[in-house]
Each structure stands twice: as C-alpha cells, then as structure tokens.
Amino acid sequence: MAYVEPLVPAELPTHDFQQVVRDSIRCTLGPLKFIARAFPVAWSPSAHYLNVLCGACSIIFYIVCVAIPPRWVIGLCEEFRFPTWMRPIPGLLFVVAAVFPMVQTCVARMVLQNEDVQIILNDPEMIPKLAARAHDSRTAFKLQWSLRCVSYGIMVFLGFRNKFMLHVMLTLMPSFVLTFQHVSSDAVLGQLVALSKLKVETFCSKLDTQSTTGESSLKQMNNAQFWCDLTRQHLALDKDLEKLWRLDHGGALLLTDAATRFSWQLILAVFAVGTQRWDVVILSTSLMLASVCMLLKTLYPVAQVTSLCQSQVANTESIPRLAVEFVNHGELTPEAQAAQSRFLHYVLSTPAGIEMPLVGLITQSGLV
C-alpha cells in the first residue's frame, strides 16, 4: 500500500533529526523518560563521555574477572558445570560484547554530528513526517522497554532469593550499564532506517497515480521532461542512501549493532555447549534464538528499504514495479514513452538500496 502521510501533532517538537532521536529515546523509556538526559549520544557531551567511561569500566571489570576470577565467578562456573579449560572463555566473550556497544555509541554520536550527513538528516521536507512516525510508534517502544524492565526486575528478585541467580546478576551488572548505550544508539539507527524508507516512499509517490497519496498525474507524466527530472531525483536518492550508509557513517552503526547481537549469541552458544546442566542448555538456546529474532527484527526494515528500491516481485510496491506500469501507456506521447523507457532501463540497471559493509545489499530474500 502507498504511504499515507500522517498528521504531525501540534505539540510534537520537530526541530531537527537529533530532536526526533531524543523523542524516540523518551518514548522507549516510557515512565522513566525523566532520566533520558543521562543517556549518551543525543544529549550533552558530558553525559555521552560519562557513559563511555562506564563502558570502559565494564570492559575492565570483565578483564579482571578473567585474569583474577573472584570467588563468586568461580562459584558460577561450578554451578554451570563448565570444564576447567573452558572457564575463561565466557569472560573473554563478555569483554568483546562490552566493547561493541561502546563503539556503537561513539559511532552514533559521530553520525549525528557529521556535517555532510546533517544536510540529509535535517531535510525540512522529511523531518515533520519522520517525527510523526516516531510519535505513532511510541506504544511499541514503551512495550519493549516494559518487557526489558520486567526481565531485569525478575532477575534482581531471584538474585536476593537464590545464590546462583545472585552470581548471574553480579556477572551481568555491567551489562545493565551497557543497556543505556544500546538504547541511544539503537534510536539513532532506527531513525536512520526510518528516514531512508521515508525518502524512498516519497519517491514512489511520484510514480503513483492511483492512490490518494500519489503526487503525479498522467498529464504530468505525458511529458519527457517529467521523466528526465525523475531520473535526476532518483540519482539524488541513490547518492543520499550511499552517503547515509557508508562505512564511516550509518554503515558502521549497522555493522556494530549486528556485531553486538552476534557476540551475545556467541556467549549463549558457549553456555549451551559448555554446561552440563540441561536447564541451562534449554535457557541458553531459547535466549540465543530470541537474540537471532531480534537481529532479524533490526535488519528487516533495512531490507524493506532495499525492496522498495529494486524489488520486481509481484504484488509489491517498489520503484521498478510502479515504473513498469507506464510501459507503452496509451495516453503517453511517443516522446514521453521513450523517456519513460530510458528511465525504466536506468532504474533496472542501477539498483539502489541499503548496503551493509562487508555483507552487501540487505534484501528480504537474503534474510529468509
């Protein structure tokens, strides 16, 4: 279906992209939004660097636990029934898992402050629509945060009633700090994907003459200049997506997010393989599968953007599918038909989309 432009609430501040990210973080926190200013990335430099310092302390904590394991770490390994040679491996993986969120936080702030990217991020035509979308999705954000708080609350409750859970809670304590960093960088990544999708949908609306959101009419399309202008706009869209998702911009953010989730999957896999307790095997496997689903949930909107740019599958809305509807259209003049044919050839020979560094274009078929 074509994108229906929502109304922007009058009370919603839509100054720039950074303000949209801040609103997204507040929505994620739900009733705890009053602590949002303590989060990194989108607020003051002092809050950002304080969180980076906490992340560095978390890394040091795990390194010390590997080098000089305290008694409760030894007790935890005994509870999990790890072989002696395998006991340092989870700690080393925790070090790696703590590094990626800190790097991701620094990359997210770098993207927000990059002057080249800010020109694209603060597009006055896109910002109000992007803010409206973030406002409409606030319920989903609050649900995610509520589930996270409930899981942490259960862990703390069990920690004071069970020695084994207390050891687990002490091990994961630095990870609670890293949650602050991940929420902020995840908000930046989510809004980058939303902005990319909105740009492509806006372009698709220029090829749509059927729905109420279509920006063009057959009368406008019956002009060769229309298709020449559309080609230049598609070139600009392609360049914007390339700039947004370069390795030194959004691409690094997407890559570190995937690496963070993969590192936790690796930790859970080690726990499932190394332990001799069936309940830990079942729990670790379940959490690992849940982590894989969360990774796919992050990558699926990215794949949707690529699909909008280049999909030729039936019953889908995309630039090629919309453009092909006007091939040899009876109401277009021969000059307009020739220009449309050149535009279609250009679109099919130059596919756009979001390309993940070291992986390539992320498509829906690739995720399946």
Helices and strands as residue ranges (DSSP letters): H 17-29, G 30-38, H 45-67, H 71-80, G 84-86, H 88-113, H 115-121, H 127-136, H 138-159, H 163-205, H 218-221, H 224-244, H 250-274, H 278-310, H 319-324, H 334-349, E 355-356, E 360-361, H 364-367
